[in-house]
Every structure is written in C-alpha cells, then in structure tokens.
Amino acid sequence: DIEIAVKYYDCGDYEESHTHKIATELTVLIEGEAKMNDTIFRKGDIITLLPGDETDFYALSKVTTVVVKYPSVKNDKYISEK
C-alpha cells in the first residue's frame, strides 16, 4: 500500500524535476539542507507533494531523508520535459 525509503545524498547531488500522477509523496529531512523548487528545507522539515505537483531536489549539504509514497504505484514517476 505504501513505499518507505531512507535516502542519502552528498552535497551537490541533484534529482531532476519529476511528478507523480497517482501517489502522494512525503519527504522528511532527517539531516542537512536541500532545495526543492527554489525553496530551502532544513532538518526536521516535512514536504508534502500531491499528485501532479512537480519538484526537483538539490542537496546543499550531506542530506538524509525519509520518503513515504502512497499508494505504492509502479512506474508513477514522470520526469519533467523542461
């Protein structure tokens, strides 16, 4: 029903802009600072992306996140064509 992942990033790591058509995605910053859609998030922040919301991810330091995606839908990640 859900996906849960712990993800680790080095400073400068980048994930290109993407969206989900079905799933909602929650990202919790456990450590570090990251920029998503030109907004800086810090340790303890929780970001909610609803279906159709688009975001990229840039690690401004070493970052650890916990990501929860629900429902768990295979092939529901769409890379932006920007």
N, C-alpha and C positions, 0 to 999 in steps of 0.2 A: 504493500500500500504506500510506503514511503521509502525514500532513499536518505541515508545519512552518511556524510563523508567528513573526515578531517583532512584538510589540505594545508600543505606547507609551501611557502613561496620565499624565494630570495629577493633581496632588494633589486628592483628593476624588472622583475618578471611581469609579463603582460598577457592578458587573455583578451582576444578581440571581441568586439561587440556582438552580442547574441540575444536571443529572446526564446521564450518557451510559449507555445500556443495553448497548452493544456495545464501545465504544472505551475504551482506557486513555489517560489524558492525563498527560503530564509537563510541569510548569511550572518553568522555571529563572529565578530573579530575577537579572537582569544588573545592574540598578541600582535603588536605592530600597528602600522598605519597604511591605509590603502586609499586609492582614489577610484571612485566609480562615478561615471557621468559627471566629471569635473567637481565632485563633492568629496571632501576628505573625511574618512571614517577612522576612528581610533578604537583601541582596546575597549571592549565592553559594548560597542555599538551593535545593534541588530538592524539589518536591512531586509525589507520585505519587497520582493519583486512579484507582482501579479502577472498572470498570463498576458502576454503582449507587451509588457514592459521590457525595454531594451537597455542593456548595460555592457560596459567593458570593465576591466579590472586591471589596475596598475599598482604593484607593491612599492610603497615608498620606503619601506624598511623590510626586515625579515617579518613575515606575517604568518600567523596560524589562524585558520578559520574552521568553523564547523558549519557545514551546509546541510540543510534539510530541504528536500524537494518532495512535494506531494501534489497529486498522486504520482507514484513512480510510473513513468510512461517512457518506454523505449523509443529512441530517435525523436525526442521532443526538444532538441536543441537546434536552433536555426541561426547560423552565422549571418550577421548583417552584411548587406551588399554595399556598404559605404566604402 
